[in-house]
């Protein structure tokens, strides 16, 4: 796929053409990530600073090019500001290959030393057209029920 750069003569039309070219490229490689998180009381021991959370992730290829999830990068922060970074291959032992319109769902977990925390990160993807790109995972909250409004 070749990319054309429009001439820039300072008018509004060239600016929107440039934005259009950029958005076309972005549309080719678009991965949507949705997250649902829950506190797991039966696996938690608050008196020992052990708070367990589960999360379910849905990854959907909303782009135009098939892509494989190669690696993951998580940044997990607890309420004390303690940060843990996790990097690894795939998710739950898999490197899902997603055709346009296809999704993949999995569940995993995290343990914090505080009843509230947050996670964010990205998946590193490889598209069939050879492009390597990141699929961002927006920050989401991990919280024991009743602590946050």
BALUM-442563 format. One record per residue (C-alpha): residue number from 0; residue in one letter; x, y, z. Coordinates in Angstrom, 1 decimal, decimal comma. Each point is the difference from the previous one (the first is absolute). Last residue first. Layout:
> seq:type:east:north:up
> NUM:A:X:Y:Z
...
END
This chain:
> seq:type:east:north:up
> 148:X:-18,6:6,4:43,8
> 147:X:3,1:-1,8:1,1
> 146:X:0,6:-2,2:3,0
> 145:X:-3,3:-1,9:0,0
> 144:X:1,3:-3,0:-2,0
> 143:X:3,8:-0,6:0,1
> 142:X:1,5:1,9:-2,8
> 141:X:2,1:-0,7:-3,2
> 140:X:-0,3:3,0:-2,3
> 139:X:0,6:0,2:-3,7
> 138:X:2,6:1,8:-2,0
> 137:X:-0,4:-0,3:-3,8
> 136:X:1,6:-3,0:-1,7
> 135:X:1,9:1,2:-3,1
> 134:X:0,4:-2,2:-3,1
> 133:X:3,6:0,5:-1,0
> 132:X:1,2:-0,3:-3,6
> 131:X:2,3:-2,2:-2,2
> 130:X:-0,9:0,3:-3,6
> 129:X:0,9:-3,0:-2,3
> 128:X:-3,2:0,1:-2,1
> 127:X:-1,3:-3,0:1,9
> 126:X:0,0:2,1:3,2
> 125:X:2,3:-0,5:2,9
> 124:X:-1,3:1,2:3,4
> 123:X:1,5:1,1:3,3
> 122:X:-2,7:0,1:2,6
> 121:X:-0,1:3,0:2,3
> 120:X:-0,2:1,1:3,6
> 119:X:-2,3:1,1:2,8
> 118:X:-0,8:-1,1:3,5
> 117:X:-1,3:1,8:3,0
> 116:X:-0,2:-0,4:3,8
> 115:X:-2,3:-0,2:3,0
> 114:X:-0,2:-2,5:2,9
> 113:X:3,8:0,2:0,5
> 112:X:2,7:-2,7:-0,2
> 111:X:-1,1:-0,9:-3,5
> 110:X:-0,6:-3,4:-1,7
> 109:X:-0,8:-0,2:-3,7
> 108:X:-2,2:-2,3:-2,1
> 107:X:-0,8:-1,5:-3,4
> 106:X:-2,9:-0,5:-2,3
> 105:X:0,0:-0,3:-3,8
> 104:X:-2,0:1,2:-2,9
> 103:X:1,0:0,1:-3,7
> 102:X:-1,7:1,9:-2,8
> 101:X:-0,4:-0,1:-3,7
> 100:X:-1,2:2,9:-2,2
> 99:X:3,2:0,1:-2,0
> 98:X:1,8:-3,3:0,5
> 97:X:1,6:-0,5:3,4
> 96:X:2,8:-2,3:0,7
> 95:X:0,3:-0,7:3,8
> 94:X:3,4:-0,6:1,5
> 93:X:-0,9:-2,4:2,8
> 92:X:1,4:-1,1:3,4
> 91:X:-2,6:2,1:2,0
> 90:X:1,1:3,1:-2,1
> 89:X:2,8:0,2:-2,4
> 88:X:3,7:0,2:0,9
> 87:X:0,9:1,9:3,1
> 86:X:0,5:3,3:1,8
> 85:X:-1,3:0,9:3,4
> 84:X:0,8:3,3:1,7
> 83:X:-0,7:0,5:3,7
> 82:X:-0,5:3,5:1,5
> 81:X:-0,4:0,8:3,7
> 80:X:-1,8:3,3:0,3
> 79:X:-1,5:-1,0:3,4
> 78:X:-3,4:-0,3:-1,6
> 77:X:1,3:-2,8:-2,3
> 76:X:1,4:0,4:-3,5
> 75:X:0,1:-2,7:-2,7
> 74:X:1,7:0,8:-3,3
> 73:X:-0,5:-2,7:-2,6
> 72:X:1,8:-0,9:-3,2
> 71:X:-1,1:-2,8:-2,3
> 70:X:1,6:-1,9:-2,8
> 69:X:-0,8:-1,3:-3,5
> 68:X:-3,6:0,6:-0,7
> 67:X:-0,5:-0,9:-3,6
> 66:X:-1,6:2,2:-2,7
> 65:X:-2,4:-0,2:-2,9
> 64:X:-0,3:3,3:-1,9
> 63:X:-3,0:2,3:-0,4
> 62:X:-0,3:1,1:3,6
> 61:X:-2,6:-0,6:2,7
> 60:X:1,9:-3,1:1,3
> 59:X:-1,6:-0,7:3,3
> 58:X:1,6:-0,8:3,4
> 57:X:-2,3:-0,8:2,8
> 56:X:1,6:0,0:3,4
> 55:X:-1,4:-1,5:3,2
> 54:X:1,4:1,0:3,3
> 53:X:0,4:-1,7:3,4
> 52:X:1,1:1,7:3,1
> 51:X:1,7:-1,3:3,2
> 50:X:0,9:2,2:3,0
> 49:X:2,7:-1,3:2,3
> 48:X:1,1:2,5:2,7
> 47:X:0,0:-2,7:2,7
> 46:X:-3,2:1,1:1,8
> 45:X:-1,5:0,6:-3,5
> 44:X:0,4:-3,7:-0,8
> 43:X:-1,5:-0,4:-3,5
> 42:X:-0,8:-3,2:-2,0
> 41:X:-3,6:-0,2:1,2
> 40:X:-0,5:3,7:-0,5
> 39:X:0,9:0,1:-3,7
> 38:X:-0,5:3,7:-1,0
> 37:X:-1,1:0,4:-3,6
> 36:X:1,2:1,5:-3,2
> 35:X:-1,5:0,4:-3,5
> 34:X:2,2:1,1:-2,8
> 33:X:-0,5:0,9:-3,6
> 32:X:2,9:0,3:-2,6
> 31:X:-0,6:1,1:-3,5
> 30:X:2,7:-0,7:-2,6
> 29:X:0,4:2,3:-3,0
> 28:X:2,6:-0,6:-2,6
> 27:X:-1,4:1,0:-3,5
> 26:X:-2,0:2,7:1,6
> 25:X:3,1:1,8:1,2
> 24:X:1,4:0,1:-3,5
> 23:X:-3,2:1,5:-1,3
> 22:X:0,0:2,4:2,9
> 21:X:3,4:1,3:-0,9
> 20:X:-1,0:0,5:-3,7
> 19:X:-3,2:1,8:1,2
> 18:X:2,0:2,3:2,3
> 17:X:2,2:0,9:-2,9
> 16:X:-3,0:0,7:-2,2
> 15:X:-1,5:2,0:2,8
> 14:X:3,1:2,2:0,2
> 13:X:0,1:0,3:-3,8
> 12:X:-3,6:1,2:-0,1
> 11:X:0,7:2,6:2,7
> 10:X:2,5:1,9:-2,1
> 9:X:3,7:0,2:0,8
> 8:X:1,3:-1,2:-3,3
> 7:X:0,9:-3,5:1,2
> 6:X:0,1:-2,6:-2,8
> 5:X:-1,5:-3,3:1,0
> 4:X:2,1:-2,9:1,3
> 3:X:-0,9:-3,3:-1,7
> 2:X:0,3:-3,3:1,7
> 1:X:0,7:-3,2:-1,8
> 0:X:-1,5:-3,3:1,0
END
